[in-house]
Amino acid sequence: MVTEEKQKILTVADRCDACNAQAFVIAKKESKELFFCGHHFAKHKEVVYNWSSEVIDERDFINKKSESST
């Protein structure tokens, strides 16, 4: 069985536009980007999907230890 590993785009330096916590979601529309932590994305998920043309959701990486912290 072959599994495809999801490539991580966001870094620890990417911050939520609402609260400055670590961002795990990017919503894109044209040349604009909004960054969300898991909490604020969940809170505004429907609005985010209606506004954006692309959503990159990396919440699967929440609580995973980064390679730089090993």
Rosetta silent file (secondary structure, phi, psi, omega in degrees, C-alpha in Angstrom):
SEQUENCE: MVTEEKQKILTVADRCDACNAQAFVIAKKESKELFFCGHHFAKHKEVVYNWSSEVIDERDFINKKSESST
SCORE:     score description
SCORE:     0.000 S_00000001
   1 L     0.000  130.104  178.878    0.000    0.000    0.000 S_00000001
   2 L  -105.881  129.137  176.999    1.366    3.420   -0.986 S_00000001
   3 L  -115.463  140.937  179.311    0.342    6.467    1.019 S_00000001
   4 L   -93.106  125.724  179.843    0.892   10.006   -0.116 S_00000001
   5 L   -84.895  132.696 -179.437    2.362   12.268    2.548 S_00000001
   6 L   -72.075  131.544  179.796    0.800   15.703    2.769 S_00000001
   7 L   -85.077  129.963 -179.644    3.282   18.517    2.111 S_00000001
   8 L   -86.756  131.231  179.660    3.290   21.264    4.755 S_00000001
   9 L  -102.949  -44.076 -177.039    3.259   24.840    3.443 S_00000001
  10 L   -74.705  150.145  177.756    2.755   26.919    6.587 S_00000001
  11 L  -115.513  173.022  177.595    5.569   27.522    9.063 S_00000001
  12 L   -61.947  -26.551 -179.461    5.643   28.330   12.769 S_00000001
  13 L   -74.970  -17.902  178.715    6.198   31.968   11.770 S_00000001
  14 L   -76.302  126.929 -172.054    2.807   32.140    9.978 S_00000001
  15 E  -119.615  149.110  177.277    0.299   33.704   12.371 S_00000001
  16 L   -63.660  131.684  178.500   -3.495   33.895   12.573 S_00000001
  17 L   -69.506  -18.489 -178.827   -4.799   37.271   11.386 S_00000001
  18 L   -87.936  -38.947 -172.262   -7.440   37.213   14.137 S_00000001
  19 L  -137.001   -1.364  178.821   -5.389   36.384   17.244 S_00000001
  20 L    72.286   11.037  172.824   -1.717   35.934   16.244 S_00000001
  21 L   -74.290  170.994  178.942   -1.647   32.239   17.222 S_00000001
  22 E   -61.170  131.819 -179.139    0.102   29.806   14.872 S_00000001
  23 L   -85.003  138.566  176.239   -1.773   29.614   11.565 S_00000001
  24 L  -124.835   -1.368  179.765   -2.857   26.254   10.172 S_00000001
  25 E  -138.343  136.651  172.209   -5.209   27.467    7.414 S_00000001
  26 E  -118.599  130.737  172.580   -4.729   29.901    4.518 S_00000001
  27 E  -109.620  127.873 -176.338   -7.708   31.281    2.632 S_00000001
  28 E  -119.681  142.557  172.720   -6.845   32.785   -0.754 S_00000001
  29 E  -150.671  117.773 -176.045   -8.792   35.015   -3.114 S_00000001
  30 L    53.634 -120.779 -178.650   -7.080   36.687   -6.054 S_00000001
  31 L   -97.397    8.499 -177.619   -3.938   38.307   -4.571 S_00000001
  32 E   -99.573  147.320  175.276   -5.238   38.288   -0.973 S_00000001
  33 E  -135.709  136.318  172.163   -4.459   35.752    1.763 S_00000001
  34 E  -119.683  136.786 -178.976   -5.976   35.360    5.214 S_00000001
  35 E  -108.646  139.147 -178.405   -4.336   33.162    7.846 S_00000001
  36 E  -133.673  141.733  166.990   -6.312   31.337   10.550 S_00000001
  37 L   -76.092  171.811  179.961   -5.512   29.283   13.622 S_00000001
  38 H   -60.143  -40.465 -177.768   -7.595   26.127   14.032 S_00000001
  39 H   -63.872  -51.562 -176.469  -10.012   27.835   16.432 S_00000001
  40 H   -71.118  -30.144  174.589  -10.795   30.856   14.268 S_00000001
  41 H   -66.075  -46.391  179.519  -11.082   28.791   11.100 S_00000001
  42 H   -60.237  -38.954 -178.850  -13.576   26.452   12.777 S_00000001
  43 H   -66.755  -34.587 -173.965  -15.509   29.455   14.087 S_00000001
  44 H  -118.387   21.080 -172.486  -15.712   31.130   10.636 S_00000001
  45 H   -52.768  -48.858 -176.998  -15.432   28.102    8.332 S_00000001
  46 H   -62.157  -44.299  179.499  -18.601   28.716    6.310 S_00000001
  47 H   -65.377  -41.346 -179.862  -17.769   32.388    5.684 S_00000001
  48 H   -61.583  -46.888  179.565  -14.172   31.536    4.777 S_00000001
  49 H   -64.620  -35.968  178.082  -15.245   28.947    2.207 S_00000001
  50 H   -69.391  -34.231 -177.962  -17.804   31.350    0.709 S_00000001
  51 H   -78.782  -40.811 -166.972  -15.219   34.173    0.433 S_00000001
  52 L   -89.399  158.450  172.990  -12.180   32.310   -0.831 S_00000001
  53 L   -96.938  -17.584  178.211  -11.244   30.719   -4.113 S_00000001
  54 E  -150.478  136.344  175.379   -8.787   28.336   -2.389 S_00000001
  55 E  -124.616  124.697  175.698   -8.437   27.064    1.176 S_00000001
  56 E  -106.283  111.499 -174.027   -5.278   25.303    2.317 S_00000001
  57 E  -109.122  110.339  179.397   -6.133   23.419    5.507 S_00000001
  58 L  -113.058   29.096  179.956   -3.195   22.055    7.484 S_00000001
  59 H   -64.614  -17.542  175.659   -5.029   21.415   10.748 S_00000001
  60 H   -62.824  -20.301 -178.966   -3.885   17.792   10.510 S_00000001
  61 H   -88.189   -6.020  177.447   -0.475   19.125   11.559 S_00000001
  62 L   -60.302  134.886  179.797   -1.743   20.595   14.839 S_00000001
  63 L    74.389    4.238  173.564    0.089   18.926   17.741 S_00000001
  64 L   -88.583  135.447 -178.051    2.694   17.363   15.459 S_00000001
  65 L   -73.105  130.678  179.253    6.221   18.098   16.525 S_00000001
  66 L   -75.265  154.861 -179.730    8.161   20.125   13.965 S_00000001
  67 H   -63.750  -29.131 -178.961   11.499   18.819   12.721 S_00000001
  68 H   -72.810  -15.525 -177.820   13.235   21.948   14.022 S_00000001
  69 H  -100.789    8.728 -179.629   12.154   21.161   17.591 S_00000001
  70 L   -82.863    0.000    0.000   13.615   17.649   17.775 S_00000001
